[in-house]
């Protein structure tokens, strides 16, 4: 085959590849999932420390400052896949688009398995159950994608995967007065599984 013909074919293949990228890239960008925090305003008291293997120790999610009685909401439109007790703590899990399953605890649920929710819908309220941040209180927010734990901050509106933060930094937004005088501040613990049902860590 003549060298000129070969070069023409290579140029044609490269041009076709560029056109494919131009068509596919915007479509992939529009399917990116963006989540809202399950409690507002958001103050992160503990960042995620995801282990390389599921059986290793780590912190599978982030801890959000919360008070007993605070409202916990859906981070996006989805379906409730789990409402129950995990390690003596009440957990609510919701499946979102993109293979994401969000779990929050400790939450006194106002929803049931199978309920369809929209972003901002009330899932329940923060309970006084002790978590791994006891004696303080908080909401632990775990997030899995296709059964693998990921960092919720990578999907949180206004954050994303690029963050240059020391581990001891507290990421916070404007504070507010606790709704109940007996409410204490703190942190909680994570779940696991690939089917929308949380498990112990």
Phi, psi and omega per residue, in radians:
X1 nan 2.396 -3.082
X2 -1.152 2.510 3.122
X3 -0.983 -0.622 -3.121
X4 -1.129 -0.736 -3.140
X5 -1.108 -0.726 3.116
X6 -1.056 -0.795 -3.131
X7 -1.084 -0.680 3.133
X8 -1.104 -0.701 3.137
X9 -1.163 -0.695 3.106
X10 -1.095 -0.778 3.118
X11 -1.056 -0.719 -3.140
X12 -1.115 -0.722 3.132
X13 -1.147 -0.735 3.116
X14 -1.100 -0.746 3.135
X15 -1.103 -0.721 3.121
X16 -1.110 -0.696 3.116
X17 -1.112 -0.704 3.122
X18 -1.110 -0.730 3.111
X19 -1.097 -0.686 3.118
X20 -1.084 -0.747 3.120
X21 -1.099 -0.700 -3.135
X22 -1.122 -0.581 -3.116
X23 -1.433 -0.710 -3.013
X24 -1.398 -0.699 -3.033
X25 -0.983 -0.837 3.120
X26 -1.080 -0.618 -3.137
X27 -1.127 -0.736 3.125
X28 -1.156 -0.649 -3.132
X29 -1.111 -0.657 -3.090
X30 -1.281 -0.298 -3.139
X31 -1.626 -0.001 3.112
X32 -1.070 2.334 -3.093
X33 -1.580 2.251 3.077
X34 -2.081 2.235 -3.078
X35 -1.956 2.613 2.987
X36 -1.650 2.704 3.115
X37 -1.177 2.515 3.139
X38 -1.283 -0.285 3.033
X39 -2.310 2.542 -3.141
X40 -2.333 2.551 -0.142
X41 -1.213 2.835 -3.012
X42 -1.674 2.240 2.985
X43 -2.301 1.962 -3.136
X44 -1.493 2.026 -3.123
X45 -1.660 -0.322 3.109
X46 -2.635 2.214 -3.124
X47 -1.444 2.877 3.109
X48 -1.275 2.558 3.008
X49 -2.387 1.498 -2.984
X50 -1.426 2.201 3.131
X51 -1.306 2.687 3.135
X52 -1.199 -0.395 3.097
X53 -2.245 2.570 -3.055
X54 -1.056 -0.522 -3.055
X55 -1.485 -0.107 -3.133
X56 -1.495 2.737 3.120
X57 -1.203 2.658 3.114
X58 3.032 -3.082 3.075
X59 -2.036 1.776 -2.977
X60 -1.558 1.182 -3.128
X61 2.511 -2.947 3.112
X62 -2.175 2.710 3.096
X63 -1.843 2.297 -3.113
X64 -1.993 2.266 3.103
X65 -1.025 2.321 -3.121
X66 -2.693 2.875 3.107
X67 -2.086 2.654 3.070
X68 -1.004 2.252 -3.135
X69 1.681 -0.165 3.089
X70 -1.086 2.564 3.098
X71 -1.376 2.370 3.066
X72 -1.964 2.215 -2.994
X73 -2.075 2.845 3.068
X74 -1.213 2.415 -3.095
X75 -1.431 -0.286 3.122
X76 -2.900 -3.127 3.059
X77 -1.265 2.403 -3.128
X78 -3.078 -2.850 -3.111
X79 -2.275 2.354 3.118
X80 -1.223 2.169 -3.090
X81 -1.947 -0.263 -3.134
X82 -2.699 2.354 2.979
X83 -2.451 1.987 -3.094
X84 3.103 -2.918 -3.068
X85 -1.818 2.289 3.034
X86 -2.248 2.044 -3.111
X87 0.903 0.883 3.073
X88 1.152 0.247 3.116
X89 -2.174 2.391 3.141
X90 -1.320 2.240 -3.041
X91 -2.165 2.496 3.000
X92 -2.160 2.245 3.101
X93 -2.066 2.446 3.132
X94 -2.279 2.329 3.079
X95 -1.633 2.247 3.131
X96 -1.956 -3.141 3.107
X97 -1.141 2.826 3.074
X98 1.315 0.324 3.130
X99 1.298 0.325 -3.114
X100 -1.586 2.364 3.020
X101 -2.193 2.114 -3.119
X102 -1.810 2.385 3.077
X103 -2.215 2.337 3.136
X104 -2.217 2.516 3.137
X105 -2.765 2.723 -0.153
X106 -1.471 2.263 -3.039
X107 -2.315 2.220 2.993
X108 -1.415 1.797 -2.930
X109 -1.251 2.460 2.980
X110 -1.916 0.097 -3.118
X111 -2.104 2.920 3.097
X112 -2.198 2.809 3.096
X113 -1.028 2.306 -3.109
X114 1.732 -0.256 3.106
X115 -1.148 2.408 3.059
X116 -1.674 2.249 -3.076
X117 -2.133 2.753 3.028
X118 -1.922 2.872 3.107
X119 -1.001 2.255 3.124
X120 1.599 -0.135 3.100
X121 -1.148 2.565 -3.100
X122 -1.311 2.097 3.063
X123 -1.596 -0.469 -3.110
X124 2.785 -2.810 -3.118
X125 -2.269 2.717 3.125
X126 -1.194 2.290 -3.134
X127 -1.692 3.038 3.119
X128 -1.562 0.121 -3.139
X129 -1.060 2.430 -3.136
X130 -1.283 2.391 3.054
X131 -2.034 -2.858 -3.130
X132 -1.332 -0.050 3.055
X133 -1.803 0.166 3.117
X134 -0.953 2.550 0.220
X135 -1.512 0.039 3.110
X136 -1.354 3.072 3.127
X137 -2.155 2.663 3.076
X138 -2.959 -3.140 2.981
X139 -1.986 2.177 3.017
X140 -1.595 2.238 -3.108
X141 -2.036 1.907 3.081
X142 -1.841 2.591 -3.107
X143 -2.444 2.268 3.088
X144 -2.100 2.517 3.043
X145 -2.133 2.047 -3.076
X146 0.933 0.688 3.079
X147 1.475 -0.054 -3.117
X148 -1.910 2.300 -3.130
X149 -1.144 2.384 3.070
X150 -2.255 2.937 -3.124
X151 -1.468 2.087 3.122
X152 -0.977 -0.520 -3.132
X153 -1.138 -0.407 3.107
X154 -1.202 -0.319 -3.098
X155 -2.026 -0.085 -3.066
X156 -1.301 2.318 3.127
X157 -0.957 2.247 3.119
X158 1.554 -0.090 3.137
X159 -1.989 -1.686 -3.103
X160 1.724 3.038 -2.998
X161 -1.246 -0.267 -3.116
X162 -1.687 1.869 3.141
X163 -2.485 2.255 3.081
X164 -1.941 1.477 -3.074
X165 -2.228 2.341 2.986
X166 -1.161 2.723 -3.043
X167 -1.137 -0.405 -3.079
X168 -1.644 0.141 -3.137
X169 -1.338 2.410 3.026
X170 -1.769 1.979 3.121
X171 -1.478 2.102 -3.055
X172 -2.432 2.781 3.007
X173 -2.107 3.133 -3.053
X174 -0.906 2.385 -3.110
X175 -1.427 2.896 3.059
X176 -2.501 2.850 -3.129
X177 -1.283 2.356 3.139
X178 -1.059 2.488 -3.079
X179 -1.247 -0.385 3.141
X180 -2.233 2.434 -3.073
X181 -1.084 -0.575 -3.087
X182 -1.429 -0.070 -3.081
X183 -1.154 2.318 3.064
X184 -2.001 2.837 -3.059
X185 -1.768 2.663 3.120
X186 3.078 -2.537 -3.027
X187 -2.553 2.901 -3.134
X188 -2.475 -2.814 -2.923
X189 -2.231 3.027 -2.967
X190 -1.881 2.914 3.065
X191 -1.989 -3.005 3.100
X192 -2.951 2.660 3.012
X193 2.650 2.945 3.136
X194 -1.874 -0.034 -3.001
X195 -1.957 0.152 -3.114
X196 1.697 -0.066 3.099
X197 -1.836 2.099 -3.104
X198 -1.228 2.785 3.095
X199 -2.468 2.974 -3.124
X200 -1.243 2.731 -3.139
X201 -1.765 nan nan
